[in-house]
Amino acid sequence: MSRILVAEDESRIASFIAKGLTASGLSPMVVEDGPTAMAMALTGEFDLMILDIGLPGMDGFEVLSRIRDGGSSLPVIILTARDSVADTIAGLEGGADDYMQKPFSFGELLARIRLRLRTAQNGTTAADPAATVITAGDITLDMRTRRVTVRGKESDLSSREYVLLETFMRHPGHVLTREQLLSHVWGYDFDPGSNVVDVYVRYLRKKIGSDTIETVRGMGYRLRT
């Protein structure tokens, strides 16, 4: 079981991430300040770190710099509310493997985590097609190019439709509740009373086939394979 170090000082977000990782078969540990994040990252006990930039005691950029100076090759995904291009460049050039902005969908974060873990474990690169392509039935999804092919024909999806389809494709044949889909695709600020899942499932059906996603009455939706 892969161990994930979550360096996040906002308790609501940290709890949301930790619960999602646990439900996805990963083992998270949450720390709330920069010095602790740095110390834990350098122990060699973790397979990946999710790193918030705005940590107390030492910001995420400094944490990243110090663990790289310390010789650690631990995969790091930066998670931050900052949205400037300069910050993105600083994070990636400072040694981060990926960069996500808040608010975020858990489904996209999980996909990025799995890609980085697979890359590290297999010795592949992020550009390796074997590490970036997901297939379920007649549907192929390329995480690198964000292209979706259905029965040999490319389909254009919005960013939300893409993440929703990816969530289904990672759980083929499994019933996913509306609450699970809201949490994975719309993130920690989702409204549990919203009908947005039903709306986007209809969008997906129009683009990838009306018989592809099955409604399971009283439970949720399932991707047919």
N, CA, C and O of each residue as an XYZ file, in Angstrom:
900
protein
N       0.843     -1.202      0.000
C       0.000      0.000      0.000
C       0.876      1.249      0.000
O       1.736      1.407      0.867
N       0.661      2.128     -0.960
C       1.487      3.331     -1.081
C       1.174      4.320      0.045
O       0.015      4.553      0.388
N       2.228      4.886      0.599
C       2.077      5.860      1.681
C       2.194      7.278      1.120
O       3.146      7.601      0.409
N       1.207      8.118      1.451
C       1.141      9.474      0.920
C       1.273     10.477      2.070
O       0.505     10.430      3.031
N       2.235     11.371      1.969
C       2.406     12.434      2.950
C       1.607     13.654      2.476
O       1.856     14.184      1.393
N       0.655     14.088      3.288
C      -0.197     15.225      2.949
C       0.202     16.403      3.830
O      -0.064     16.396      5.032
N       0.831     17.406      3.248
C       1.244     18.604      3.997
C       0.234     19.708      3.706
O       0.332     20.400      2.693
N      -0.731     19.866      4.601
C      -1.845     20.798      4.390
C      -2.327     21.306      5.754
O      -2.655     20.507      6.632
N      -2.371     22.637      5.934
C      -2.745     23.182      7.232
C      -4.226     23.521      7.359
O      -4.679     23.841      8.457
N      -4.992     23.461      6.276
C      -6.437     23.664      6.369
C      -7.084     22.317      6.683
O      -7.099     21.413      5.847
N      -7.619     22.195      7.899
C      -8.080     20.892      8.380
C      -9.186     20.297      7.517
O      -9.236     19.082      7.328
N     -10.075     21.141      6.991
C     -11.181     20.632      6.178
C     -10.654     19.994      4.898
O     -11.102     18.918      4.501
N      -9.705     20.662      4.259
C      -9.136     20.131      3.021
C      -8.297     18.886      3.306
O      -8.368     17.898      2.575
N      -7.500     18.945      4.379
C      -6.662     17.802      4.736
C      -7.511     16.560      5.011
O      -7.168     15.456      4.586
N      -8.626     16.754      5.730
C      -9.515     15.633      6.040
C     -10.158     15.082      4.779
O     -10.289     13.868      4.620
N     -10.558     15.976      3.887
C     -11.166     15.569      2.612
C     -10.191     14.715      1.798
O     -10.566     13.674      1.259
N      -8.947     15.165      1.716
C      -7.936     14.421      0.948
C      -7.652     13.071      1.607
O      -7.606     12.040      0.936
N      -7.462     13.091      2.931
C      -7.119     11.861      3.648
C      -8.213     10.807      3.521
O      -7.920      9.630      3.312
N      -9.468     11.221      3.646
C     -10.576     10.269      3.518
C     -10.628      9.689      2.110
O     -10.838      8.488      1.934
N     -10.436     10.548      1.104
C     -10.458     10.070     -0.271
C      -9.326      9.104     -0.570
O      -9.526      8.101     -1.255
N      -8.139      9.400     -0.059
C      -6.992      8.516     -0.290
C      -7.202      7.163      0.381
O      -6.900      6.120     -0.198
N      -7.720      7.188      1.603
C      -7.971      5.942      2.330
C      -8.992      5.091      1.584
O      -8.818      3.881      1.441
N     -10.060      5.736      1.108
C     -11.101      5.012      0.366
C     -10.571      4.458     -0.949
O     -11.139      3.517     -1.503
N      -9.485      5.038     -1.450
C      -8.902      4.604     -2.723
C      -7.767      3.603     -2.541
O      -7.057      3.283     -3.495
N      -7.598      3.111     -1.320
C      -6.604      2.078     -1.066
C      -5.202      2.583     -0.801
O      -4.241      1.819     -0.884
N      -5.071      3.890     -0.477
C      -3.768      4.466     -0.163
C      -3.693      4.765      1.326
O      -4.713      4.789      2.016
N      -2.491      4.992      1.813
C      -2.283      5.224      3.241
C      -1.756      6.640      3.475
O      -0.561      6.882      3.310
N      -2.636      7.589      3.862
C      -2.193      8.971      4.034
C      -1.734      9.278      5.458
O      -2.199      8.677      6.427
N      -0.809     10.230      5.555
C      -0.426     10.821      6.835
C      -0.450     12.330      6.658
O       0.172     12.851      5.733
N      -1.160     13.044      7.534
C      -1.315     14.491      7.417
C      -0.384     15.209      8.376
O      -0.313     14.863      9.555
N       0.338     16.220      7.868
C       1.123     17.120      8.713
C       0.678     18.545      8.386
O       0.203     18.816      7.283
N       0.834     19.453      9.353
C       0.213     20.769      9.220
C       1.183     21.935      9.153
O       0.743     23.084      9.110
N       2.489     21.682      9.143
C       3.441     22.790      9.069
C       4.651     22.394      8.239
O       4.920     21.212      8.025
N       5.382     23.417      7.773
C       6.506     23.191      6.887
C       7.642     22.381      7.468
O       8.089     21.428      6.830
N       8.134     22.718      8.657
C       9.257     21.952      9.221
C       8.957     20.466      9.388
O       9.813     19.624      9.115
N       7.738     20.141      9.836
C       7.371     18.734      9.985
C       7.277     18.053      8.631
O       7.689     16.904      8.474
N       6.726     18.773      7.646
C       6.626     18.218      6.294
C       8.008     17.889      5.748
O       8.214     16.825      5.165
N       8.947     18.798      5.935
C      10.303     18.570      5.456
C      10.934     17.361      6.140
O      11.515     16.495      5.485
N      10.812     17.313      7.464
C      11.421     16.220      8.219
C      10.840     14.868      7.823
O      11.581     13.898      7.661
N       9.517     14.797      7.666
C       8.883     13.530      7.309
C       9.227     13.124      5.880
O       9.419     11.941      5.600
N       9.305     14.100      4.974
C       9.628     13.797      3.577
C      11.020     13.189      3.452
O      11.263     12.359      2.575
N      11.931     13.600      4.324
C      13.314     13.125      4.259
C      13.529     11.779      4.946
O      14.637     11.244      4.912
N      12.483     11.219      5.575
C      12.641      9.926      6.242
C      12.734      8.767      5.247
O      13.250      7.701      5.581
N      12.237      8.975      4.033
C      12.229      7.897      3.052
C      11.098      6.909      3.237
O      11.084      5.855      2.602
N      10.144      7.239      4.105
C       9.052      6.316      4.415
C       7.826      6.505      3.519
O       6.865      5.742      3.623
N       7.847      7.511      2.642
C       6.662      7.822      1.845
C       6.940      7.646      0.354
O       8.078      7.734     -0.108
N       5.850      7.391     -0.380
C       5.950      7.165     -1.819
C       5.628      8.418     -2.623
O       5.961      8.499     -3.806
N       4.978      9.402     -1.986
C       4.601     10.641     -2.671
C       4.171     11.659     -1.627
O       3.679     11.300     -0.557
N       4.363     12.938     -1.950
C       3.912     14.000     -1.053
C       2.994     14.968     -1.788
O       3.279     15.383     -2.911
N       1.894     15.318     -1.143
C       1.019     16.395     -1.595
C       1.374     17.602     -0.742
O       1.236     17.563      0.481
N       1.829     18.671     -1.377
C       2.440     19.780     -0.646
C       1.699     21.096     -0.880
O       1.663     21.609     -1.999
N       1.113     21.631      0.181
C       0.496     22.959      0.113
C       1.597     24.014      0.187
O       2.579     23.841      0.909
N       1.432     25.111     -0.562
C       2.441     26.168     -0.548
C       2.354     27.011      0.725
O       3.380     27.360      1.308
N       1.143     27.336      1.153
C       0.983     28.252      2.284
C       1.043     27.589      3.642
O       0.111     27.724      4.435
N       2.113     26.882      3.925
C       2.262     26.208      5.219
C       2.883     27.147      6.250
O       3.719     27.975      5.890
N       2.495     27.039      7.528
C       3.137     27.840      8.577
C       4.521     27.300      8.904
O       4.789     26.110      8.740
N       5.385     28.176      9.363
C       6.724     27.763      9.780
C       7.736     27.722      8.657
O       8.895     28.088      8.850
N       7.310     27.280      7.482
C       8.182     27.181      6.307
C       7.261     26.934      5.121
O       6.519     25.952      5.114
N       7.295     27.808      4.115
C       6.349     27.617      3.020
C       6.741     26.437      2.135
O       7.850     25.911      2.229
N       5.808     26.034      1.273
C       6.012     24.844      0.468
C       7.205     24.925     -0.462
O       7.874     23.919     -0.696
N       7.486     26.114     -1.002
C       8.637     26.266     -1.878
C       9.937     25.954     -1.129
O      10.831     25.299     -1.665
N      10.029     26.430      0.113
C      11.219     26.176      0.914
C      11.322     24.697      1.288
O      12.409     24.121      1.266
N      10.184     24.086      1.632
C      10.165     22.651      1.938
C      10.689     21.863      0.744
O      11.539     20.984      0.886
N      10.171     22.190     -0.427
C      10.576     21.497     -1.646
C      12.064     21.665     -1.910
O      12.762     20.702     -2.228
N      12.543     22.902     -1.774
C      13.960     23.181     -2.003
C      14.844     22.362     -1.065
O      15.855     21.800     -1.487
N      14.459     22.300      0.196
C      15.291     21.604      1.185
C      15.291     20.090      0.987
O      16.323     19.444      1.170
N      14.158     19.525      0.619
C      14.166     18.067      0.438
C      14.920     17.687     -0.839
O      15.535     16.623     -0.902
N      14.874     18.549     -1.853
C      15.658     18.257     -3.060
C      17.147     18.430     -2.773
O      17.969     17.645     -3.246
N      17.496     19.468     -1.991
C      18.893     19.653     -1.597
C      19.387     18.492     -0.743
O      20.574     18.167     -0.727
N      18.439     17.874     -0.031
C      18.790     16.737      0.815
C      18.893     15.429      0.051
O      19.151     14.379      0.639
N      18.691     15.489     -1.260
C      18.861     14.303     -2.087
C      17.608     13.475     -2.287
O      17.672     12.394     -2.872
N      16.465     13.959     -1.812
C      15.230     13.190     -1.943
C      14.648     13.329     -3.347
O      14.558     14.430     -3.890
N      14.251     12.187     -3.927
C      13.575     12.184     -5.231
C      12.086     11.879     -5.064
O      11.420     11.486     -6.021
N      11.571     12.059     -3.859
C      10.162     11.803     -3.556
C       9.273     12.582     -4.522
O       9.420     13.799     -4.630
N       8.346     11.914     -5.233
C       7.425     12.646     -6.105
C       6.597     13.642     -5.295
O       6.065     13.298     -4.239
N       6.491     14.869     -5.788
C       5.777     15.931     -5.069
C       4.737     16.565     -5.986
O       5.045     16.995     -7.098
N       3.499     16.613     -5.496
C       2.429     17.337     -6.175
C       2.095     18.560     -5.338
O       1.645     18.431     -4.200
N       2.311     19.738     -5.889
C       2.004     20.972     -5.184
C       0.512     21.262     -5.284
O      -0.088     21.131     -6.350
N      -0.071     21.654     -4.167
C      -1.492     21.990     -4.092
C      -1.594     23.377     -3.470
O      -1.156     23.582     -2.338
N      -2.167     24.326     -4.196
C      -2.152     25.694     -3.693
C      -3.304     26.522     -4.220
O      -3.871     26.227     -5.272
N      -3.644     27.564     -3.475
C      -4.677     28.507     -3.910
C      -4.091     29.567     -4.829
O      -4.835     30.303     -5.477
N      -2.770     29.655     -4.894
C      -2.137     30.637     -5.763
C      -2.312     30.229     -7.225
O      -2.207     29.052     -7.571
N      -2.581     31.226     -8.081
C      -2.867     30.880     -9.470
C      -1.998     31.620    -10.481
O      -2.306     31.630    -11.673
N      -0.916     32.239    -10.014
C      -0.085     32.980    -10.957
C       0.831     32.032    -11.727
O       1.242     30.990    -11.217
N       1.142     32.414    -12.962
C       2.052     31.617    -13.779
C       3.425     31.547    -13.132
O       4.099     30.519    -13.199
N       3.843     32.654    -12.498
C       5.160     32.692    -11.858
C       5.266     31.637    -10.760
O       6.298     30.980    -10.622
N       4.180     31.473     -9.970
C       4.200     30.468     -8.910
C       4.247     29.060     -9.496
O       4.945     28.188     -8.979
N       3.505     28.846    -10.567
C       3.516     27.537    -11.214
C       4.919     27.195    -11.702
O       5.418     26.094    -11.469
N       5.543     28.142    -12.375
C       6.901     27.930    -12.883
C       7.877     27.696    -11.730
O       8.733     26.814    -11.800
N       7.739     28.496    -10.666
C       8.633     28.352     -9.512
C       8.510     26.967     -8.895
O       9.512     26.362     -8.513
N       7.291     26.468     -8.797
C       7.092     25.147     -8.219
C       7.700     24.043     -9.062
O       8.388     23.163     -8.544
N       7.447     24.089    -10.359
C       7.951     23.047    -11.245
C       9.465     23.117    -11.399
O      10.141     22.088    -11.400
N       9.993     24.322    -11.528
C      11.447     24.459    -11.649
C      12.148     24.161    -10.331
O      13.332     23.827    -10.312
N      11.407     24.285     -9.225
C      11.986     23.989     -7.917
C      12.031     22.508     -7.606
O      12.554     22.108     -6.566
N      11.487     21.687     -8.496
C      11.570     20.240     -8.297
C      10.264     19.529     -8.096
O      10.257     18.329     -7.822
N       9.125     20.245     -8.226
C       7.833     19.573     -8.103
C       7.561     18.742     -9.348
O       8.025     19.078    -10.437
N       6.809     17.660     -9.186
C       6.470     16.796    -10.319
C       5.144     17.202    -10.951
O       4.885     16.891    -12.113
N       4.315     17.891    -10.193
C       3.015     18.312    -10.713
C       2.508     19.473     -9.869
O       3.054     19.762     -8.804
N       1.456     20.138    -10.352
C       0.981     21.377     -9.730
C      -0.528     21.456     -9.914
O      -1.016     21.408    -11.043
N      -1.278     21.577     -8.810
C      -2.733     21.715     -8.886
C      -3.186     22.930     -8.099
O      -2.639     23.247     -7.042
N      -4.195     23.605     -8.634
C      -4.729     24.785     -7.966
C      -6.008     24.454     -7.216
O      -6.787     23.601     -7.640
N      -6.214     25.132     -6.103
C      -7.474     25.025     -5.369
C      -8.466     26.040     -5.955
O      -8.050     27.112     -6.394
N      -9.763     25.722     -5.970
C     -10.373     24.441     -5.594
C     -10.081     23.372     -6.641
O      -9.866     23.679     -7.813
N     -10.077     22.111     -6.204
C      -9.706     21.018     -7.079
C     -10.705     19.878     -6.919
O     -11.420     19.800     -5.920
N     -10.746     19.008     -7.899
C     -11.568     17.807     -7.788
C     -10.684     16.678     -7.280
O      -9.533     16.553     -7.698
N     -11.215     15.859     -6.384
C     -10.419     14.755     -5.856
C     -10.102     13.755     -6.962
O      -9.027     13.155     -6.972
N     -11.034     13.577     -7.891
C     -10.800     12.632     -8.976
C      -9.568     12.975     -9.782
O      -8.784     12.092    -10.128
N      -9.388     14.261    -10.088
C      -8.213     14.672    -10.845
C      -6.947     14.521    -10.008
O      -5.913     14.078    -10.508
N      -7.034     14.893     -8.723
C      -5.874     14.732     -7.844
C      -5.470     13.265     -7.763
O      -4.286     12.941     -7.850
N      -6.447     12.380     -7.597
C      -6.151     10.954     -7.497
C      -5.515     10.431     -8.773
O      -4.593      9.617     -8.725
N      -6.012     10.900     -9.922
C      -5.430     10.467    -11.202
C      -3.973     10.885    -11.294
O      -3.130     10.113    -11.751
N      -3.675     12.095    -10.864
C      -2.297     12.581    -10.912
C      -1.407     11.800     -9.943
O      -0.258     11.489    -10.255
N      -1.949     11.489     -8.769
C      -1.196     10.698     -7.791
C      -0.856      9.329     -8.370
O       0.289      8.883     -8.293
N      -1.850      8.667     -8.947
C      -1.625      7.328     -9.492
C      -0.625      7.348    -10.640
O       0.201      6.446    -10.778
N      -0.710      8.383    -11.453
C       0.250      8.502    -12.561
C       1.668      8.648    -12.026
O       2.583      7.989    -12.520
N       1.864      9.504    -11.018
C       3.211      9.721    -10.467
C       3.713      8.478     -9.752
O       4.899      8.158     -9.838
N       2.846      7.776     -9.056
C       3.265      6.546     -8.382
C       3.669      5.489     -9.398
O       4.673      4.798     -9.222
N       2.886      5.367    -10.454
C       3.181      4.383    -11.484
C       4.482      4.724    -12.195
O       5.283      3.843    -12.509
N       4.681      6.010    -12.445
C       5.908      6.453    -13.098
C       7.123      6.111    -12.234
O       8.133      5.617    -12.736
N       7.012      6.382    -10.920
C       8.127      6.119    -10.011
C       8.389      4.624     -9.853
O       9.541      4.194     -9.805
N       7.320      3.836     -9.773
C       7.475      2.404     -9.532
C       7.983      1.649    -10.751
O       8.741      0.687    -10.627
N       7.556      2.097    -11.941
C       7.911      1.378    -13.159
C       9.136      1.936    -13.858
O       9.650      1.345    -14.808
N       9.600      3.089    -13.373
C      10.731      3.710    -14.025
C      10.378      4.302    -15.365
O      11.252      4.522    -16.203
N       9.057      4.571    -15.582
C       8.622      5.186    -16.819
C       8.654      6.689    -16.670
O       8.860      7.208    -15.573
N       8.451      7.383    -17.762
C       8.338      8.832    -17.709
C       6.893      9.207    -17.913
O       6.083      8.395    -18.360
N       6.569     10.462    -17.578
C       5.189     10.910    -17.716
C       4.731     10.871    -19.165
O       3.533     10.833    -19.442
N       5.699     10.881    -20.103
C       5.337     10.865    -21.514
C       5.158      9.452    -22.064
O       4.770      9.279    -23.220
N       5.438      8.447    -21.245
C       5.314      7.068    -21.681
C       3.833      6.734    -21.871
O       3.069      6.826    -20.910
N       3.396      6.342    -23.093
C       1.992      6.049    -23.326
C       1.430      4.991    -22.392
O       0.264      5.061    -22.003
N       2.256      4.002    -22.027
C       1.777      2.941    -21.152
C       1.395      3.467    -19.780
O       0.586      2.855    -19.084
N       1.972      4.599    -19.386
C       1.695      5.153    -18.058
C       0.553      6.141    -18.079
O       0.101      6.583    -17.022
N       0.072      6.499    -19.264
C      -0.904      7.578    -19.335
C      -2.225      7.225    -19.983
O      -3.134      8.054    -20.016
N      -2.354      6.000    -20.504
C      -3.575      5.626    -21.213
C      -4.426      4.683    -20.368
O      -3.930      3.697    -19.823
N      -5.725      5.004    -20.269
C      -6.684      4.164    -19.564
C      -7.683      3.643    -20.592
O      -8.146      4.402    -21.444
N      -8.019      2.359    -20.519
C      -8.990      1.782    -21.436
C     -10.068      1.036    -20.659
O      -9.770      0.275    -19.738
N     -11.315      1.262    -21.036
C     -12.445      0.541    -20.453
C     -13.427      0.260    -21.584
O     -14.052      1.175    -22.119
N     -13.556     -1.013    -21.941
C     -14.432     -1.363    -23.048
C     -13.957     -0.721    -24.342
O     -12.804     -0.889    -24.739
N     -14.851      0.016    -25.001
C     -14.516      0.671    -26.271
C     -13.988      2.089    -26.087
O     -13.799      2.814    -27.065
N     -13.751      2.488    -24.839
C     -13.339      3.862    -24.555
C     -11.870      3.890    -24.159
O     -11.431      3.102    -23.321
N     -11.119      4.791    -24.756
C      -9.708      4.990    -24.414
C      -9.502      6.444    -24.019
O      -9.952      7.356    -24.713
N      -8.820      6.652    -22.905
C      -8.571      7.996    -22.393
C      -7.068      8.181    -22.227
O      -6.407      7.409    -21.533
N      -6.538      9.213    -22.872
C      -5.110      9.525    -22.793
C      -4.930     10.696    -21.836
O      -5.314     11.823    -22.149
N      -4.344     10.430    -20.669
C      -4.201     11.461    -19.654
C      -3.203     12.529    -20.067
O      -3.288     13.670    -19.611
N      -2.252     12.167    -20.931
C      -1.232     13.134    -21.331
C      -1.792     14.172    -22.296
O      -1.538     15.368    -22.155
N      -2.558     13.699    -23.277
C      -3.119     14.615    -24.279
C      -4.549     15.025    -23.959
O      -5.096     15.926    -24.596
N      -5.165     14.358    -22.959
C      -6.562     14.592    -22.568
C      -7.506     14.319    -23.738
O      -8.526     14.990    -23.896
N      -7.154     13.327    -24.552
C      -8.017     12.929    -25.655
C      -8.814     11.690    -25.275
O      -8.306     10.786    -24.611
N     -10.055     11.664    -25.702
C     -10.938     10.535    -25.436
C     -11.368      9.945    -26.769
O     -11.852     10.662    -27.645
N     -11.191      8.643    -26.922
C     -11.582      7.956    -28.149
C     -12.641      6.918    -27.815
O     -12.459      6.089    -26.923
N     -13.754      6.975    -28.547
C     -14.856      6.041    -28.338
C     -15.100      5.291    -29.635
O     -15.470      5.879    -30.651
N     -14.883      3.961    -29.584
C     -15.039      3.112    -30.774
C     -14.241      3.656    -31.966
O     -14.704      3.647    -33.107
N     -13.040      4.123    -31.662
C     -12.137      4.588    -32.706
C     -12.319      6.025    -33.132
O     -11.552      6.526    -33.955
N     -13.325      6.704    -32.587
C     -13.566      8.097    -32.951
C     -13.295      9.006    -31.754
O     -13.710      8.717    -30.632
N     -12.591     10.113    -32.013
C     -12.249     11.042    -30.941
C     -13.466     11.872    -30.537
O     -14.239     12.316    -31.386
N     -13.624     12.074    -29.232
C     -14.746     12.848    -28.704
C     -14.216     14.026    -27.900
O     -13.307     13.869    -27.084
N     -14.782     15.204    -28.129
C     -14.364     16.405    -27.409
C     -15.164     16.538    -26.115
O     -16.393     16.603    -26.135
N     -14.452     16.578    -24.994
C     -15.100     16.710    -23.693
C     -14.632     17.978    -23.000
O     -13.502     18.426    -23.194
N     -15.517     18.556    -22.185
C     -15.111     19.665    -21.325
C     -14.254     19.102    -20.196
O     -14.190     17.887    -20.011
N     -13.596     19.979    -19.443
C     -12.719     19.512    -18.368
C     -13.487     18.717    -17.322
O     -12.979     17.717    -16.815
N     -14.714     19.148    -16.986
C     -15.528     18.450    -15.997
C     -15.990     17.103    -16.539
O     -15.979     16.107    -15.815
N     -16.394     17.064    -17.796
C     -16.813     15.808    -18.412
C     -15.648     14.822    -18.449
O     -15.825     13.625    -18.224
N     -14.465     15.340    -18.733
C     -13.264     14.503    -18.791
C     -12.999     13.837    -17.435
O     -12.780     12.628    -17.366
N     -13.022     14.630    -16.362
C     -12.738     14.081    -15.033
C     -13.836     13.104    -14.607
O     -13.549     12.084    -13.979
N     -15.090     13.411    -14.946
C     -16.187     12.507    -14.612
C     -16.013     11.173    -15.331
O     -16.165     10.115    -14.721
N     -15.697     11.218    -16.622
C     -15.482      9.983    -17.369
C     -14.290      9.210    -16.816
O     -14.344      7.986    -16.699
N     -13.219      9.916    -16.477
C     -12.050      9.236    -15.914
C     -12.411      8.521    -14.621
O     -11.947      7.407    -14.378
N     -13.241      9.157    -13.786
C     -13.672      8.535    -12.531
C     -14.425      7.244    -12.815
O     -14.189      6.233    -12.153
N     -15.324      7.264    -13.787
C     -16.042      6.043    -14.161
C     -15.076      4.986    -14.688
O     -15.193      3.807    -14.353
N     -14.122      5.412    -15.512
C     -13.214      4.449    -16.142
C     -12.260      3.802    -15.154
O     -11.750      2.711    -15.408
N     -12.018      4.450    -14.050
C     -11.164      3.855    -13.021
C     -11.947      2.886    -12.133
O     -11.363      2.183    -11.308
N     -13.273      2.852    -12.305
C     -14.111      1.929    -11.528
C     -15.114      1.244    -12.457
O     -16.317      1.295    -12.203
N     -14.642      0.609    -13.523
C     -15.574      0.010    -14.487
C     -16.431     -1.076    -13.855
O     -15.932     -1.950    -13.146
N     -17.734     -1.005    -14.125
C     -18.645     -2.004    -13.584
C     -19.062     -1.757    -12.157
O     -19.922     -2.472    -11.642
N     -18.476     -0.753    -11.487
C     -18.824     -0.454    -10.100
C     -19.893      0.634    -10.046
O     -19.876      1.573    -10.841
N     -20.812      0.499     -9.111
C     -21.826      1.532     -8.917
C     -21.214      2.668     -8.096
O     -20.710      2.447     -6.995
N     -21.262      3.884     -8.642
C     -20.765      5.063     -7.945
C     -21.947      5.949     -7.578
O     -22.760      6.297     -8.435
N     -22.041      6.310     -6.307
C     -23.153      7.143     -5.866
C     -22.961      8.579     -6.333
O     -21.858      8.975     -6.711
N     -24.035      9.352     -6.306
C     -23.931     10.761     -6.679
C     -22.977     11.497     -5.744
O     -22.225     12.373     -6.172
N     -23.016     11.131     -4.452
C     -22.137     11.779     -3.479
C     -20.674     11.478     -3.780
O     -19.828     12.367     -3.672
N     -20.363     10.241     -4.155
C     -18.987      9.891     -4.508
C     -18.529     10.677     -5.736
O     -17.406     11.180     -5.772
N     -19.388     10.779     -6.725
C     -19.037     11.495     -7.945
C     -18.889     12.987     -7.687
O     -17.986     13.622     -8.230
N     -19.768     13.552     -6.863
C     -19.654     14.967     -6.510
C     -18.321     15.237     -5.823
O     -17.629     16.204     -6.143
N     -17.970     14.375     -4.881
C     -16.729     14.553     -4.132
C     -15.517     14.427     -5.039
O     -14.591     15.234     -4.951
N     -15.512     13.417     -5.915
C     -14.356     13.175     -6.769
C     -14.199     14.230     -7.855
O     -13.082     14.640     -8.168
N     -15.312     14.671     -8.428
C     -15.238     15.542     -9.603
C     -15.366     17.016     -9.258
O     -14.703     17.858     -9.865
N     -16.216     17.335     -8.283
C     -16.442     18.745     -7.963
C     -15.720     19.208     -6.706
O     -15.735     20.395     -6.380
N     -15.085     18.268     -5.995
C     -14.212     18.668     -4.904
C     -14.890     18.839     -3.568
O     -16.042     18.452     -3.373
N     -14.144     19.431     -2.647
C     -14.574     19.504     -1.256
C     -15.661     20.527     -1.004
O     -16.244     20.532      0.080
N     -15.964     21.409     -1.975
C     -17.012     22.408     -1.803
C     -18.322     22.004     -2.477
O     -19.171     22.858     -2.733
N     -18.498     20.710     -2.767
C     -19.697     20.297     -3.489
C     -20.944     20.425     -2.621
O     -20.882     20.321     -1.396
N     -22.078     20.654     -3.283
C     -23.383     20.732     -2.634
C     -24.054     19.373     -2.759
O     -24.398     18.971     -3.871
N     -24.256     18.640     -1.644
C     -24.819     17.288     -1.733
C     -26.232     17.256     -2.310
O     -26.706     16.198     -2.725
N     -26.913     18.412     -2.340
C     -28.269     18.440     -2.885
C     -28.317     18.806     -4.350
O     -29.397     18.918     -4.930
N     -27.163     18.993     -4.952
C     -27.107     19.432     -6.343
C     -27.443     18.288     -7.306
O     -27.187     17.120     -7.014
N     -28.022     18.645     -8.462
C     -28.297     17.651     -9.503
C     -27.267     17.715    -10.621
O     -27.503     17.208    -11.717
N     -26.119     18.341    -10.342
C     -25.110     18.551    -11.381
C     -24.574     17.226    -11.931
O     -24.201     17.156    -13.103
N     -24.530     16.172    -11.104
C     -24.060     14.869    -11.589
C     -24.981     14.355    -12.686
O     -24.516     13.903    -13.732
N     -26.283     14.424    -12.447
C     -27.250     13.939    -13.433
C     -27.125     14.711    -14.744
O     -27.220     14.141    -15.831
N     -26.911     16.023    -14.617
C     -26.761     16.870    -15.803
C     -25.544     16.449    -16.611
O     -25.623     16.311    -17.832
N     -24.409     16.242    -15.931
C     -23.177     15.905    -16.648
C     -23.173     14.468    -17.160
O     -22.528     14.172    -18.166
N     -23.879     13.581    -16.487
C     -24.019     12.230    -17.022
C     -24.783     12.278    -18.347
O     -24.452     11.554    -19.287
N     -25.799     13.128    -18.416
C     -26.534     13.284    -19.680
C     -25.615     13.829    -20.774
O     -25.667     13.381    -21.920
N     -24.770     14.803    -20.409
C     -23.810     15.335    -21.380
C     -22.904     14.224    -21.911
O     -22.679     14.111    -23.116
N     -22.387     13.403    -20.983
C     -21.472     12.331    -21.376
C     -22.170     11.318    -22.282
O     -21.599     10.875    -23.278
N     -23.387     10.958    -21.942
C     -24.119      9.979    -22.745
C     -24.271     10.446    -24.190
O     -24.193      9.649    -25.125
N     -24.489     11.754    -24.357
C     -24.649     12.293    -25.709
C     -23.350     12.173    -26.509
O     -23.374     12.039    -27.733
N     -22.219     12.222    -25.803
C     -20.932     12.236    -26.483
C     -20.286     10.855    -26.630
O     -19.559     10.611    -27.593
N     -20.551      9.948    -25.676
C     -19.878      8.648    -25.729
C     -20.843      7.484    -25.913
O     -20.421      6.330    -25.975
N     -22.145      7.785    -26.002
C     -23.124      6.722    -26.216
C     -24.115      6.624    -25.080
O     -23.735      6.583    -23.909
N     -25.388      6.586    -25.429
C     -26.435      6.591    -24.403
C     -26.461      5.325    -23.562
O     -26.983      5.332    -22.448
N     -25.898      4.229    -24.089
C     -25.918      2.966    -23.351
C     -24.646      2.716    -22.558
O     -24.492      1.654    -21.955
N     -23.732      3.679    -22.548
C     -22.430      3.465    -21.900
C     -22.509      3.584    -20.386
O     -21.899      2.793    -19.667
N     -23.263      4.574    -19.896
C     -23.389      4.787    -18.455
C     -24.797      4.397    -18.030
O     -25.785      4.955    -18.507
N     -24.866      3.446    -17.142
C     -26.139      2.872    -16.707
C     -26.607      3.523    -15.393
O     -25.815      3.719    -14.471
N     -27.889      3.848    -15.326
C     -28.483      4.346    -14.076
C     -28.888      3.157    -13.209
O     -29.616      2.274    -13.663
N     -28.420      3.135    -11.965
C     -28.798      2.098    -11.007
C     -29.739      2.765    -10.005
O     -29.299      3.521     -9.139
N     -31.021      2.484    -10.128
C     -32.035      3.201     -9.365
C     -31.780      3.142     -7.860
O     -31.511      2.086     -7.287
N     -31.876      4.320     -7.247
C     -31.704      4.414     -5.802
C     -30.270      4.340     -5.339
O     -30.005      4.423     -4.139
N     -29.318      4.182     -6.279
C     -27.916      4.030     -5.892
C     -26.998      5.028     -6.598
O     -26.274      5.776     -5.940
N     -27.025      5.045     -7.925
C     -26.131      5.962     -8.632
C     -25.957      5.557    -10.080
O     -26.934      5.263    -10.769
N     -24.712      5.539    -10.549
C     -24.421      5.235    -11.951
C     -23.292      4.229    -12.053
O     -22.475      4.082    -11.144
N     -23.268      3.536    -13.194
C     -22.238      2.529    -13.426
C     -21.805      2.572    -14.892
O     -22.634      2.692    -15.794
N     -20.506      2.472    -15.109
C     -19.974      2.410    -16.474
C     -20.034      0.973    -16.962
O     -19.436      0.078    -16.365
N     -20.764      0.757    -18.060
C     -20.840     -0.573    -18.638
C     -19.577     -0.861    -19.425
O     -19.067      0.012    -20.128
N     -19.074     -2.066    -19.313
C     -17.869     -2.449    -20.057
C     -18.170     -3.528    -21.060
O     -17.273     -3.973    -21.776
